[in-house]
Amino acid sequence: MPHSGWSSFSFEGIGTQWEISTPDALPAGDQNRLLETVEEYDRTYSRFRADSLVSGLSREPGRVALPEHAASLHSVYAALYRLSQGAMTPLIGSSLERLGYDAGYSLQPSGTAMAPPRWEDALDWSGSSLVAKEPLVLDIGAAGKGQLVDLLGAVLRSAGHSDFLVDGSGDMLHAGGHPITVALEHPYNPRQAIGTIELQNSALCASAANRRNWGDGLHHVLDGTTGQPIQTTVATWTMAGNALVADALATALFMVDPARLEEEFDFAWLRVSSAGAATFSSGFEGRLFS
């Protein structure tokens, strides 16, 4: 948790709760820049609002110009699409909508699970330029919140803040000379923790099947090759130099062997299987409760 005596700025954005913690209260100008950054990101990528840039692609194919930071998002997604052999894809939105996780939060499946279009068939994405060859539902939720955490951290740094914690409902970026202790939420009981970890000058992100689930066995982490919810893993935590990578890898751990990911990414991890077994990397220096 943030250091005792720190000031917190809390708000809602992209459908989740945010808390920015700093030693002193943030000036109004800094708060406004943070809120504007969140609104711009939501207006670009949200599939839950009809006026977003990507929502237009679900109605009509074509070319859109994304913000410059989309190049980093593309790079991470392209690598994980390759490493997962298509299981992790930014086109998973149509599969989520079919299972009921749609713009209206109906949570009522409209049919059986179905794989989304293949990236190579439906989408050309190069840096900040994106071309949809057919109407498609882009969903960058597996890494987008992490990238937004990083963008908010950049806003704070540009305003001269060197000590802070950006917390987007458990996806965190810490900066400063003193570490904080973070509890790792139990995947089946959010009121309990399975352990703790020290976070300092790095990012910590998590993904869990219990965070957004509905119906019998339905949750938001899907296999892009089938459109089916993944049932073998229930929760993951990752630590990396930035939250974009940590967030993306937290999802990738549901579908890719950790050793394969470690060949291309520098990160530490903890994974809990549906059978309750916890495995972790040598660099994950946390404490797990017995």
N, C-alpha and C positions, 0 to 999 in steps of 0.2 A: 504494500500500500504506500501512497505518497508519504513523504516525511512529515512528522508532526509539526504543525504550525504553518504548513504551506497553504497557499490560497488555491481555490479550485474554481474553474469556469466550466459550467455544465450546460449542455444543450442537446437537442435532438437533430439528427441529420442522416440522410440516406437510410432512413428506417431504423436507426439504432440510437443508443444513448452514448454521448461523448462526455469525457471529463478531461480538462487540461489543467494540470497542476504545476504551479510555479512558486518559488519562494515568496514573491510579492504579487499582489493583485495585478492582473493584466490591465493596462490602459484601455479605454473604450476603443481607440483606434485599432489596437492589436486584436481585440475581440471581434471587431467588424471584419477585419481581414481574414480571420479564421472562418467566420460564418460565410463570407463571400466565396472562399475557396471550396467549402463544402457544397454550397449551392451550385457553383459552376460545375463541379464534378457530377453532382446529381443530375443537373440539366443536360450533361453530356451522355452519361452512361445508364441512367435508370430505365429499366424496362417496366417500371411501375407507374410512370407518368407519361401521358400521351404526348407532351410537348418536348420530350427529350430528343437528342440527336439520334440515338440508336433506335428509339421507338419508330421513327420514320422509316427505318429499314425493314420493319416488320410489315409495313403497308406497301412499300414500293422499293425495289432494288435501285442501286445507284452508288455514286461516290460521295463520301463525306470526308471532311477535313477535321481530324481530331486534334486536341491540344498536343503540344510538342512532347509532353511527358508520356504520351501514348506509345512512343518508341520503346521505352523501358518495359511497358506492359506487354507489348508485342513480343519482345525478346524473351521474356520469361515464359509466356504462354507457348511460343513456338518450340522452345526447348522441352517443355513438359508434355506438349502434344506428341512430340517425337519419342520421348522417353517412355511415355505411357502407351504408345502405339494407338493413339487416338482416344484413350479413355478420359483424359482431361482435355476439354475443349471449350473455347469461348462460345460455341454454338449450342451449348447444352440447354439454353433457354426454352426451346420448343418442347424438349422432353420434360422439363419442369412444369411447363404450362399444361401439358397433357395429363400430368399426374395431379394437377390441382393447385400447384404453386404458381398462380397466374397473377396478372396485374390487379385483379379484384379480390385476391386471397380467397377464392372460392373453396379451396382445399377439398374439392370434389373432382376425382379423376374423370376425364372425358373419354377415356379409352384405356386400353392396355399400354404398358410401357413401350416406347418406340425410340430408337436411336435418332439423334439429330443428323442433319446433313454433314457430310465429311467436309472438313476445312478446305481441302484441296479442290473440291468440286464447287463450293458455294461462296468462297470468300478469298479475296486478294487483300492482304494487309501488309503494308510496307511502311514502317515508321509511323508517321501521323496520318498517312493516307489509307483509307479503307474503302474497298469496293465490294458491295454485295451483288453477286451475280443473280440472285433470286431473293424473294422476300425471306428474311430470316430473323430469328430472335437472338440477338447478341446478349450474352450474360457473362460479365467479367467478375462476378461476385466472388469467385475463388481467390482472386488476388486484388480486386479493386479496393476493398476496405483497407488492406495493408498499404497500398499505394497512397491512399488518402491520408493515412496516418503519417507517412513520410512527408507528404506535401504540407501538412499542418506543422510538422517539425521544422520544415524549411522556412515557413512563415515566422515561426518563433525565433529561429536563428537569425533571420534577416532583420528582425526587430531588436536584436542584441541579447536575447535570452539564451544563456548557456546551460542553465539547469532547468529541466522540465520533465514531465511525464505526459505523453499523449496516450490516452486510453479510450479506444473505440470498442467498448463492450468486450474487453478482454484481449484485444489486439493492441499491443503496447509498443511505444518507442520511448526509451529513457535516455537522458543526457545529463551529465553532471558528475561531480566528484564522489558522491556517496550512493552506494547501491540501495535498492529497495527489495523487500521480500514480497514475493507474489505467491498466493495460494493457487494450486492447480485444482480446478473444480472437478468433483467426482462426476463421471459421465452419466450416472443414474440418479444422483441426488445433488442438485445445485447448492444445497445448504451445507454440504460436506466437501472436504478437500482430500485428495489422495496424496498430497505432498506439497512442498514449497520449493521455490527456486529464487536465487539472487539475480537481480537484473541490474546491469550497469552498462551504459553507453552501447546499448544494442536493442534489438527488437525481439519481442516474444509474441507469438501468435498461436492460436488454437483453432481446431475444427472439431466439431462433435455432432454426431447424428441426432443427439437429443435437443440441439439448439433450435432447429426448425423441423419438426416432425408432425405428422398428422396421419390419421388412418392406421391401417394395419401394416406396419413395416415400411411406411412411406416417410422419407426424409429427403433433405436437399442435396446430399452428396451422391451423385449418380455416376454410373459408368457410361461414358460417352459412346462406347461401342454397342451398347444394348439399350440405354435409357433406363436401366433398372437401378434402384437404390443399392448401394454397396452394403453388405451385411457382415463382412468379416472383421471390420474395424469399427470401433465406436467413438474413439477420441484420439486426437494427436496434439502435440505441442512442439513447436519449433523455435529455435533461436538463431538469428542471423544478423548481419550487419545492418540490414534495413528491413522494414516491415513488408514491403512488396514481396521480397523473396521469401521471408518467413511465412507470410500468409499463403502464398501459392504452394509452398512445400508442405504446409499443414494439410492441404487438400490432397496433394500428390501422394502423400504417405498412405492414403486410403487405397491407392491403386498401383503403386510402384514400389518395388523392393528398395528399402533404404540404401543399400549398398550401391545400387545403380544411380540413385540421386546424388550420393556422396562423390561419385566420379566427376560430377560437373558443378556441384554447388558446395560452398563452405558453410555448413550449418550443423547445429546439434538438435537432437530430436528425442521424443518420447512417444510411444504408440501403445494404445490399449486395445486389445482384440475383443471381439464379442464374447469370447470365452473368459475374459477377465484377466488375461495374461498381459503384463507390462514388459515391453522391451525398450531399450534406450541406447543411444550412442555413448561412446566413451567420453565425449565432450559435454554431455548433458549433466551438469554438476548440480543436480537438484537433490532433494531429500524426499523419498517416498515413504509414506506411513505404512506400517505393516497391517 
